[in-house]
Amino acid sequence: DNPQHVKTRLRHWAQVVACS
């Protein structure tokens, strides 16, 4: 997978975790 996509996914996951 591309690192750029992974970074975006990681950021989104972090947001989800913070919301929980």
C-alpha positions in Angstrom: 0.0 0.0 0.0 1.1 3.6 -0.6 2.5 5.4 2.5 0.3 8.4 1.7 -2.9 6.4 1.9 -1.7 4.6 5.0 -1.0 8.0 6.7 -4.5 9.2 5.8 -6.1 6.0 7.1 -4.1 6.2 10.3 -5.2 9.8 10.9 -8.8 8.7 10.3 -8.4 5.8 12.8 -6.9 8.2 15.4 -9.9 10.4 15.0 -12.3 7.5 15.5 -10.4 6.4 18.6 -10.4 9.9 20.0 -14.2 10.1 19.4 -14.8 6.8 21.3 
